[in-house]
């Protein structure tokens, strides 16, 4: 038989009757997920977030059901499109794509149906067209080179060495010990370590080889015999086989016109070389076999150092040849910036007073000697590196109302060439997001002065809400809902904007702390079915659509004029309370009028009123107020106007028969920038709290200046333009296409679903 005819990737033949029960079980699971998305069944809330995980676990245990699940999901997607149930589309599509990545074999006819459906989504508005384009691109590549997505995912997540595909990814999970209890941290670490105990590099390489062979050769691949042969090979021989498989897959991907026959022939030769007569054994089972998709290596860190993210990113992106001394040098250069006024050549330095004048020959020799220093090679940067996300920056200009950005259509070419992807995840409530925004702003500032990390790595941010309540309290469902509404406003907004995020991620808010109450004895069930680790892996893999939140900068002036103003940033909330004196009451035993001093003080407010028409109106007013609250997160997901909702508690004095009293009213204004100052600088002052964090409190404040935080790259480029053209105020050159404001992008599954 000709080798080309032998490796035509024949399909598997499945008997029909034994799989009727499997098909009915999978159909019931899919319909349960759809009912959960409808939200019409309150009784289903107890299992919310588990159904998707349970469905994919069924696929792992019975790989034959992959083909059945793909068919069911395609039918449900087509039915949702005809019935105009758009809220089904993105959850079903993500479930389908994750199944295709894990599946050992998908028929070409199913690939075509999925591809045709994804192309139909391109005519729909955002975010459906964005997700549809991303899925269509992946399906096209997977159809041309079966097994490509699985291979690249495992190589990058497990940091396997490959010259043909050197891309590396890493998941960083930062736990704030002040927000997450020690018991919860230990429970997360235990589950992650139990899940990764069997994910050795040799095992992952065997998974890649077996999956690529099965995807390309179909029923011609004897998986059991192949896995037995791979287990008996030395590590160096296994690595050589792995490199050959990766080279064959990437070579087929790089060809202008992919040929399925040639691709199967290439892998068929490697397959025959691996299978030796000594590896013969029992006859393999018919149909595809289970080849697990290993979870990514998740690295946990206790976030005790504010600069920890930057340090870990440097260690991740540095070459293996760099030493720890260069890390210390990197830290010192990031903290200290010294401007040199000399040429660095010893001959040009003026002689010290105690030095004797040297001869002319000595001067000639010393002229070419340099002072001791560390020479760092800075990569040449193109304009695209100085303007990140310029493809989206044009939409952020002031041509219309400031809208909340979500989703990414394309990335610029420079970002696509980056070899590293850092997936940064934080757990906690809104306080940890405020800390993340501050760390991100600090990182962007240092990178604007000297780009080292962002030119190498793509940064992706993820957020899992966790409410770690007191162990002795047993709150009711109503209490936990109120706590989440107060402490997890960002997750509430993301859950309303993206139902699939609400179903899979927001449900972990109270589920993760329950891990601490579980017994810590080793369990095979926990190692084989790690729920939190699996959901986290699914989130980092499929959550590719960011929702961008504006970071705001506040300049704080203190009553003590000798104390310099402080600049800080916040993401969700700024609360300012008046430091009030004790209320003065004068009363006697006889009936007399009571003189009550009203709380608060007179404050001067200057702000630019924001409207949908983008017509900013400057307002100046004087109010007697006791509290101000600035909210950056809207309560409604349909409100995508980028502004601050400022609630001002106004105190109004009134006179009645019982004497003088006061009433309190709340005034709300929308603004993007506001300045607040006490009228009298000698008496009452503000106590300012940022992002609900008691660790970020400022006292004795007399003036606040709040405005959107500008992108440090834009500020640096603007400063260069001003130096060259001092009279030019408007944006010219590269600054015209750069994003002005600094956003914190948090990845979700769909972005904002209108």
HELIX and SHEET records of a PDB file:
HELIX    1   1 UNK A    3  UNK A    6  1                                   4    
HELIX    2   2 UNK A   17  UNK A   19  5                                   3    
HELIX    3   3 UNK A   20  UNK A   38  1                                  19    
HELIX    4   4 UNK A   42  UNK A   47  5                                   6    
HELIX    5   5 UNK A   51  UNK A   61  1                                  11    
HELIX    6   6 UNK A   65  UNK A   82  1                                  18    
HELIX    7   7 UNK A   86  UNK A  102  1                                  17    
HELIX    8   8 UNK A  108  UNK A  120  1                                  13    
HELIX    9   9 UNK A  121  UNK A  123  5                                   3    
HELIX   10  10 UNK A  128  UNK A  144  1                                  17    
HELIX   11  11 UNK A  148  UNK A  158  1                                  11    
HELIX   12  12 UNK A  182  UNK A  196  1                                  15    
HELIX   13  13 UNK A  201  UNK A  217  1                                  17    
HELIX   14  14 UNK A  223  UNK A  231  1                                   9    
HELIX   15  15 UNK A  235  UNK A  254  1                                  20    
HELIX   16  16 UNK A  260  UNK A  274  1                                  15    
HELIX   17  17 UNK A  277  UNK A  279  5                                   3    
HELIX   18  18 UNK A  308  UNK A  317  1                                  10    
HELIX   19  19 UNK A  324  UNK A  335  1                                  12    
HELIX   20  20 UNK A  346  UNK A  348  5                                   3    
HELIX   21  21 UNK A  360  UNK A  366  1                                   7    
HELIX   22  22 UNK A  383  UNK A  386  1                                   4    
HELIX   23  23 UNK A  390  UNK A  393  1                                   4    
HELIX   24  24 UNK A  394  UNK A  396  5                                   3    
HELIX   25  25 UNK A  413  UNK A  416  1                                   4    
HELIX   26  26 UNK A  430  UNK A  449  1                                  20    
HELIX   27  27 UNK A  477  UNK A  487  1                                  11    
HELIX   28  28 UNK A  489  UNK A  497  1                                   9    
HELIX   29  29 UNK A  499  UNK A  501  1                                   3    
HELIX   30  30 UNK A  502  UNK A  506  3                                   5    
HELIX   31  31 UNK A  508  UNK A  511  1                                   4    
HELIX   32  32 UNK A  513  UNK A  517  5                                   5    
HELIX   33  33 UNK A  524  UNK A  528  1                                   5    
HELIX   34  34 UNK A  531  UNK A  542  1                                  12    
HELIX   35  35 UNK A  712  UNK A  724  1                                  13    
HELIX   36  36 UNK A  733  UNK A  737  5                                   5    
SHEET    1   A 4 UNK A 298  UNK A 302  0                                        
SHEET    2   A 4 UNK A 168  UNK A 175  1                                        
SHEET    3   A 4 UNK A 420  UNK A 428  1                                        
SHEET    4   A 4 UNK A 457  UNK A 465  1                                        
SHEET    1   B 2 UNK A 545  UNK A 550  0                                        
SHEET    2   B 2 UNK A 743  UNK A 748 -1                                        
SHEET    1   C 8 UNK A 566  UNK A 570  0                                        
SHEET    2   C 8 UNK A 552  UNK A 558 -1                                        
SHEET    3   C 8 UNK A 697  UNK A 708 -1                                        
SHEET    4   C 8 UNK A 659  UNK A 678 -1                                        
SHEET    5   C 8 UNK A 601  UNK A 609 -1                                        
SHEET    6   C 8 UNK A 617  UNK A 631 -1                                        
SHEET    7   C 8 UNK A 573  UNK A 578 -1                                        
SHEET    8   C 8 UNK A 686  UNK A 690 -1                                        
SHEET    1   D 5 UNK A 566  UNK A 570  0                                        
SHEET    2   D 5 UNK A 552  UNK A 558 -1                                        
SHEET    3   D 5 UNK A 697  UNK A 708 -1                                        
SHEET    4   D 5 UNK A 659  UNK A 678 -1                                        
SHEET    5   D 5 UNK A 644  UNK A 656 -1                                        
END                                                                             
